[in-house]
Amino acid sequence: QVQLVESGGGLVQAGGSLRLSCRASTTISAFTMGWFRQAAGKQRELVANIGRDASSNYADTVKGRFTISRDNVKRTVYLQMNSLKPEDTAVYYCNAQEYYTKSLSWGQGTQVTVSS
């Protein structure tokens, strides 16, 4: 399994920005990388993911506000979050799925809190 370490969470006012980072313990070139989030009392949901070819997908709720990117040399995936809303408050988790084996790895999560 890949070890994933997230960072960059915190407390921000509505309308503000945060940039989350997720560093992997190994090369990520063979992985689809994703960001998920789980708000209190709710199920974990996909926020965005990015394929090996850098193609990306976004949840409708974050389209136009969030941008996912990857740097394979740094073994890191990023989530730039702009125009944050209180409903974006959640624990954000990084996820890696290996292309060939489909094995999944998760980070420990980072808290994002958006105040109104």
QUINORCOR-V498363 format. One record per pair of residues at least 4 apart in sequence whose C-alpha atoms are under 7 Angstrom apart, sorted by the first residue. I is the first residue (numbers start at 1). J is the second residue. Records with the same first field share a line. If there is no record, write none. Layout:
I->J + J
//
This chain:
1->105
2->24 + 25 + 26 + 105
3->24 + 25 + 107
4->22 + 23 + 24 + 25 + 94 + 106 + 107
5->22 + 23 + 24 + 107 + 108
6->20 + 21 + 22 + 23 + 94 + 107 + 109 + 110
7->20 + 21 + 22 + 110
8->18 + 19 + 20 + 21
9->20 + 110 + 111 + 112
10->111 + 112 + 113
11->112 + 113 + 114
12->16 + 113 + 114 + 115
13->114 + 115 + 116
14->83 + 84 + 85 + 86 + 114 + 115 + 116
15->83 + 84 + 85
16->82 + 83 + 84
17->81 + 82 + 83 + 84
18->80 + 81 + 82
19->78 + 79 + 80 + 81
20->78 + 79 + 80
21->76 + 77 + 78 + 79
22->76 + 77 + 78 + 94
23->75 + 76 + 77
24->75 + 76
26->75
27->72 + 75
28->72 + 75
29->52 + 72
30->52 + 98 + 99
31->52 + 96 + 97 + 98 + 99
32->49 + 50 + 51 + 52 + 96 + 97 + 98 + 99
33->49 + 50 + 51 + 95 + 96 + 97
34->48 + 49 + 50 + 94 + 95 + 96
35->46 + 47 + 48 + 49 + 92 + 93 + 94 + 95
36->44 + 45 + 46 + 47 + 92 + 93 + 94
37->44 + 45 + 46 + 47 + 90 + 91 + 92 + 93
38->42 + 43 + 44 + 45 + 90 + 91 + 92
39->89 + 90 + 91
40->90
46->59
47->58 + 59
48->57 + 58 + 59 + 68
49->56 + 57 + 58 + 68
50->54 + 55 + 56 + 57 + 68
51->55 + 56
58->62 + 63
59->63
62->66
65->81 + 82 + 83
66->79 + 80 + 81 + 82
67->79 + 80 + 81
68->78 + 79 + 80
69->77 + 78 + 79
70->76 + 77 + 78
71->75 + 76 + 77
72->76
84->88 + 114
85->114
86->114 + 115 + 116
88->114
89->112 + 113 + 114
90->111 + 112 + 113
91->109 + 110 + 111 + 112
92->109 + 110 + 111 + 112
93->106 + 107 + 108 + 109 + 110
94->106 + 107 + 109
95->105 + 106 + 107
96->104 + 105 + 106
97->102 + 103 + 104 + 105
98->102 + 103 + 104
//
